[in-house]
Amino acid sequence: MDASVSSKAIANTFEADVREIVTVKYVRTAGKSDAVAGAQPSLVVEPGSEQELAKVLKLANAAGLAVIPRGGGTKLEWGNRPERADVILSMARLNRVIEHAWADLTVSVEAGCTIGKLQETLAKHGQRLALDALWPERATVGGVLSANDSGALRLRFGSLRDLVIGATLALADGTVASSGGKVVKNVAGYDLPKLATGAFGTLGVITRAIFRLHPLPKETRTISCVTEDVRDAQRLVLAIQNSKLAHSALQICCGGEAKPRVDVLFEGTEAGLAAQVEQAKSMMGSTITDAGKDVWSAREEVCSAEKTGNAEFAVAKFATLPAQMAETMETIARLSVAGLRRNIVAQATGVGCARFEGEASAIDSALRELRAEIERGGGSLVIAHRPAGITTLDAWGNVGDALPLMSAVKQEFDPRRTLNPGRFVGGI
């Protein structure tokens, strides 16, 4: 039998079987808008329960079809192009807040629930997930966990791996596995939540998660200070970090010809904030100004997938030591002189995002040189978006001696490479 005929027969059988599971209404032919980093799938399936999802995965795994889990689709361009993309597994219907145990400061939520909807539910009891993820009105719990996306609030509250305390995953063979629990101090068993966080859906499909929560602040106040250069900005950030200020977020923004700006977020009572701001003024000088909440959307502007005019663009996430932030930003500025525009947001933790706009060839050269310099200093550069013409530039860069272990974990969880094949580090 011709291989193409055989593949078509397998796909047709899979589609018929899936329609029996989720009904005809929730299976459709994939269109151009469903493409993932340039790879075109053939089918979109929307399971309505954890059990339906597991059954669909088991069928796809047996048929040798590649499955791409999808939440809000805000980060589908991140990572490498999939080796194959046969089925989009949409989490749109798995969107419930299952249980808000407000007295215990925990919440259990399905992976297709948006971060915005989750925060609205928690706010009714004066609580929040202390996370400032990108595009919260569209980004889903599962997608944010898979991409390990967190912003400036991680300075005070930790990253997603610190906030997630339990998770349930549907594995490629249809097994549903859970780890963790509803209490904050739960350390028994295999730490599946932390393993799945940042794995880009290559180990299993996150179906639900349990998070530790924090109270909503009574008041917030943001102050900003414009500095002469990035060295001054870094000195100010390190001074604030070494002070007794109880700040919740701290970032440096710079781009183009504008001078660098340091933003500081304080949360607490009105009296407490007044005292904090007065102390900050003594450190930051007369250039301090009150700022609105919009300064914290700077990361969204840098990471936006929207073009500025006809220029090509790339977005990269860098991680360095906090003491190396100025050096990294100076390198980005130096590499941008050849007709490239730049925009940078760097958090006090040493994690930041950079945007390059201009000709694709110049962007390619700048990213390669920037990665080489950052890696020489012990840091990393992950490319979240790149021009379509840049096909040989790996999204992840050098991962050192961790790759054999990561490959072994992938082999254990997904031996047939059903889930997001090729998307993650080292082609996992």
C-alpha atoms as one frame of an Amber mdcrd trajectory, in Angstrom:
protein
   0.000   0.000   0.000   1.234   3.505  -0.836   2.522   5.295   2.291   0.418
   8.404   1.650  -2.735   6.282   1.266  -1.894   4.447   4.491  -1.328   7.736
   6.360  -4.617   9.109   5.081  -6.444   5.975   6.187  -4.916   6.240   9.661
  -5.912   9.927   9.902  -9.461   9.158   8.748  -9.814   6.337  11.269  -8.459
   8.580  14.029 -10.895  11.359  13.135 -13.851   8.988  13.146 -12.864   7.548
  16.520 -12.330  11.003  18.008 -15.776  12.119  16.843 -17.206   9.254  18.867
 -15.413  10.549  21.966 -15.987  14.326  21.850 -18.926  14.410  19.335 -18.861
  15.896  15.846 -19.362  19.431  17.187 -15.899  19.549  18.746 -13.809  18.195
  15.864 -12.945  20.356  12.860 -10.471  20.625  10.030  -7.525  22.875  10.928
  -7.154  26.141   9.024  -4.201  28.418   8.343  -4.774  30.243  11.625  -4.113
  26.959  13.466  -0.541  26.690  12.160   2.155  26.349  14.832   5.428  28.144
  14.068   4.840  27.447  10.371   3.793  23.793  10.784   0.267  23.104   9.526
  -1.883  20.583  11.461  -4.847  18.814   9.877  -7.306  18.542  12.758  -8.462
  20.512  15.830 -10.049  18.596  18.717 -11.705  20.153  21.797 -12.230  17.578
  24.567 -14.724  18.474  27.258 -13.216  16.540  30.143  -9.981  15.119  31.437
 -11.137  11.627  30.502 -11.988  12.636  26.926  -8.611  14.310  26.551  -6.782
  11.205  27.763  -8.694   9.001  25.317  -7.879  11.320  22.388  -4.205  11.321
  23.357  -4.135   7.538  23.566  -5.623   7.231  20.081  -3.185   9.760  18.607
  -0.232   8.036  20.243  -1.301   4.647  18.870  -1.786   6.146  15.391   1.628
   7.823  15.404   0.157  11.326  15.120   1.853  14.408  16.558  -0.245  16.368
  19.061   0.161  20.073  19.847  -1.676  21.169  23.036  -3.119  24.682  22.766
  -4.519  27.057  25.360  -4.994  30.717  24.470  -2.398  30.491  21.700  -0.406
  33.451  23.039   2.951  31.644  22.951   2.573  29.118  20.122   5.400  30.826
  18.231   7.821  30.265  21.118  10.286  27.424  20.855  11.433  25.594  17.732
   9.193  24.624  14.835   7.544  21.237  15.506   8.909  18.300  13.537   5.293
  17.290  12.890   1.927  18.840  13.699  -1.065  16.594  13.018  -3.563  17.393
  15.764  -4.236  20.560  17.764  -5.579  19.595  21.182  -7.555  22.639  22.312
  -8.065  23.203  26.039 -10.853  25.755  25.496 -13.566  23.680  27.194 -11.453
  22.675  30.226 -11.810  26.113  31.786 -13.312  25.727  35.267 -12.073  26.988
  38.600 -12.611  23.682  40.370 -12.160  24.663  44.016 -11.071  27.869  45.702
 -10.112  26.854  49.236  -9.834  30.464  50.367  -9.302  29.569  54.026  -6.253
  27.496  53.037  -5.007  29.998  50.419  -5.086  27.420  47.602  -7.007  26.998
  44.351  -7.531  24.066  41.991  -8.180  25.083  38.382  -8.451  23.460  34.965
  -5.681  24.188  32.482  -7.876  25.964  29.931  -8.984  28.652  32.377  -7.497
  32.046  31.543  -5.335  33.786  34.119  -7.701  36.774  33.987 -10.758  34.647
  34.819  -8.868  32.928  37.624  -7.786  36.257  39.147 -11.355  37.604  39.002
 -12.615  34.533  40.873  -9.903  34.795  43.535 -10.436  38.537  43.988 -13.960
  37.894  45.307 -12.267  36.613  48.475  -9.511  39.221  48.479  -6.886  36.826
  47.120  -4.722  36.419  44.010  -2.262  34.217  42.238   0.831  36.410  42.670
   1.769  36.152  39.020   2.011  38.826  36.314   1.859  36.630  33.216   1.801
  38.047  29.698  -1.670  38.776  28.221  -3.685  37.370  31.160  -7.055  37.824
  29.440  -6.047  35.246  26.804  -3.214  33.223  28.369  -4.370  30.015  30.069
  -3.144  28.289  33.197  -1.736  25.348  31.240  -0.014  27.528  28.673   1.573
  29.780  31.275   2.837  26.762  33.207   4.184  25.066  30.073   6.075  28.220
  29.061   7.063  29.019  32.675   6.019  32.628  32.139   6.334  35.072  35.025
   7.126  38.757  35.320   8.497  41.229  37.825   6.417  39.919  40.766   8.661
  36.838  40.938  11.143  39.057  42.823   8.943  38.879  45.932   6.672  35.873
  45.399   8.879  33.512  43.449   8.466  31.916  40.030   5.728  29.548  38.902
   7.640  26.578  40.297   7.306  28.223  43.721   3.574  28.889  43.289   2.360
  25.573  41.852   1.867  22.864  44.488  -0.009  20.229  42.514  -0.753  19.207
  38.928  -2.512  16.557  36.866  -1.109  15.527  33.482  -2.486  13.361  30.721
   0.436  11.397  29.311   0.782  10.390  25.671  -0.365   6.815  26.315  -3.606
   8.017  27.930  -2.442   7.661  31.527  -3.650  10.427  33.858  -1.024  11.191
  36.508  -1.287  13.514  39.517   1.283  14.840  41.963   1.216  17.283  44.853
  -1.889  18.263  46.776  -4.120  20.960  48.186  -1.902  21.897  51.105   1.079
  24.206  50.822   3.536  21.902  52.636   3.162  18.816  50.486   6.459  17.184
  49.563   5.481  13.528  49.205   5.912  11.714  45.904   7.354  12.631  42.529
   7.385  16.404  41.915   5.422  16.341  38.670   4.254  20.009  38.827   7.775
  21.400  38.805   8.871  18.952  36.112   6.017  19.930  33.796   6.519  23.669
  34.386   8.584  25.034  31.532   8.593  21.731  29.589   6.578  23.206  26.704
   4.046  20.401  26.746   6.612  17.793  25.714   6.086  15.477  28.694   2.317
  15.518  29.050  -0.732  17.751  28.717  -1.440  19.685  31.913  -5.149  19.269
  32.638  -5.377  20.939  36.045  -3.153  22.672  38.574  -3.196  23.648  42.239
  -1.606  26.935  43.330  -0.706  28.603  46.589  -2.315  32.047  46.876  -1.554
  35.428  48.444  -3.825  38.200  49.745  -4.616  41.100  47.455  -2.744  44.222
  48.604  -4.845  46.955  50.209  -2.993  49.643  48.273  -0.314  49.771  45.577
   2.021  52.500  44.449   4.575  52.619  41.655   7.417  55.111  41.505   9.884
  55.632  38.666  13.285  57.200  38.264  15.053  58.127  35.003  18.811  57.528
  35.135  21.696  58.745  32.984  22.693  55.313  31.680  22.235  51.588  32.328
  25.183  51.507  34.742  23.422  54.075  36.938  20.181  52.097  36.597  21.888
  48.897  37.719  23.535  50.635  40.690  20.143  51.955  41.759  18.498  48.535
  41.404  21.214  46.840  43.451  20.999  49.574  46.115  17.241  49.083  46.413
  17.756  45.318  46.627  20.280  45.755  49.429  18.062  48.189  51.361  15.269
  47.471  53.830  12.596  48.544  51.341   9.743  46.022  51.108   9.176  46.314
  47.361   7.209  43.761  45.330   8.624  44.390  41.852  11.617  46.176  40.363
  12.557  46.608  36.703  14.692  48.582  34.243  13.218  49.737  30.926  15.281
  51.171  28.092  15.126  51.438  24.338  15.992  53.697  21.445  17.329  57.093
  22.458  15.367  57.242  25.713  17.282  57.177  28.982  16.876  54.080  31.173
  14.028  54.113  33.692  13.820  52.205  36.972  10.320  51.263  38.190   9.541
  50.114  41.740   6.242  48.645  42.981   5.186  48.880  46.629   2.191  47.055
  48.103   0.629  47.430  51.542  -1.355  49.885  53.636  -1.572  53.580  52.829
   0.581  54.547  55.821   3.124  51.859  55.071   3.391  52.902  51.434   3.976
  56.536  52.389   6.892  55.531  54.595   8.339  53.252  51.904   8.146  55.953
  49.248   9.837  58.520  51.488  12.692  56.111  52.098  12.919  55.381  48.373
  13.060  59.093  47.556  16.112  59.511  49.739  17.845  56.802  47.691  16.590
  57.704  44.223  16.971  61.495  44.374  14.873  64.309  42.990  14.174  62.554
  39.668  11.616  60.256  41.277   8.048  60.436  39.925   4.794  58.670  40.684
   3.834  56.313  37.869   0.702  54.430  36.929   0.176  50.694  36.609   0.817
  50.929  32.873   4.600  50.855  33.369   4.248  47.175  34.266   2.839  46.442
  30.799   6.260  47.214  29.295   7.059  43.496  29.087   3.938  42.910  26.985
   5.016  45.643  24.567   8.467  44.101  24.198   7.098  40.568  23.714   4.186
  41.516  21.441   3.812  39.434  18.282   2.589  42.483  16.361   4.821  44.040
  13.722   5.766  47.723  13.737   5.197  48.712  10.136   6.946  46.404   7.674
  10.026  45.761   9.794  10.898  42.227  10.826  11.335  41.610  14.540  12.610
  39.140  17.092  11.936  38.717  20.808  14.433  37.055  23.131  14.417  36.243
  26.834  17.772  36.531  28.575  18.912  35.410  32.008  22.078  36.741  33.624
  23.347  37.532  37.084  21.719  40.713  38.478  25.161  42.335  38.556  25.508
  41.696  34.797  22.296  43.419  33.693  24.005  46.645  32.626  26.647  44.760
  30.660  23.945  42.766  28.861  21.936  45.869  27.998  25.078  47.621  26.752
  25.783  44.622  24.513  22.241  44.786  23.115  22.690  48.512  22.435  26.021
  47.892  20.686  24.537  45.185  18.486  21.621  47.459  17.532  23.670  50.148
  15.811  23.417  48.553  12.355  19.908  49.840  11.628  18.223  47.811  14.370
  15.781  49.277  16.875  15.709  47.811  20.356  13.479  47.736  23.413  14.465
  46.071  26.708  12.800  45.240  30.008  15.041  43.715  32.683  13.869  42.532
  36.086  15.945  42.817  39.229  16.270  39.016  39.250  18.497  39.221  36.142
  15.784  37.939  33.794  14.724  40.204  30.958  13.264  40.475  27.471  14.721
  42.230  24.433  13.080  43.146  21.144  14.980  43.794  17.900  13.320  45.386
  14.854  14.869  45.781  11.402  16.248  43.589   8.610  16.080  39.821   9.178
  19.771  39.282   8.393  20.841  41.964  10.885  18.556  40.468  13.536  20.011
  36.996  12.933  23.567  38.285  13.345  22.710  40.282  16.481  20.971  37.325
  18.174  23.850  34.954  17.487  26.444  37.375  18.849  24.299  38.284  21.851
  23.762  34.605  22.718  27.486  33.898  22.469  28.360  36.767  24.823  25.656
  35.933  27.358  26.563  32.223  27.390  30.233  33.080  27.925  29.128  34.852
  31.094  27.174  31.820  32.289  23.745  33.115  31.238  21.233  32.042  28.614
  19.273  33.494  25.713  15.984  31.925  24.585  14.379  33.199  21.388  10.605
  33.563  21.695   9.988  34.957  18.221  12.134  35.354  15.113  11.605  36.376
  11.468  10.348  33.597   9.210  13.558  33.643   7.187  15.738  32.720  10.167
  15.404  28.942  10.139  18.793  27.724  11.349  18.846  29.629  14.639  17.876
  27.340  17.523  15.425  28.822  20.018  17.155  27.462  23.104  20.909  27.663
  22.718  23.413  25.602  24.685  21.974  23.573  27.584  25.246  21.959  28.611
  25.336  18.535  30.219  21.629  18.616  31.173  20.455  17.387  27.749  21.057
  13.628  28.264  18.961  13.678  31.439  16.201  15.736  29.798  16.157  13.375
  26.818  15.873  10.397  29.162  12.885  11.988  30.923  11.232  12.641  27.547
  11.810   9.007  26.561  10.209   7.835  29.797   7.123  10.041  29.499   6.632
  10.113  25.713   8.695   7.390  23.966   6.869   7.769  20.629   7.439  11.549
  20.542   3.743  12.286  20.245   3.678  15.564  22.178   5.188  18.699  20.608
   8.030  16.786  18.892  11.123  18.915  18.314   9.785  22.020  20.066  11.948
  21.926  23.166  15.641  21.941  24.058  17.902  19.826  21.866  15.000  18.865
  19.573  13.142  17.043  22.363
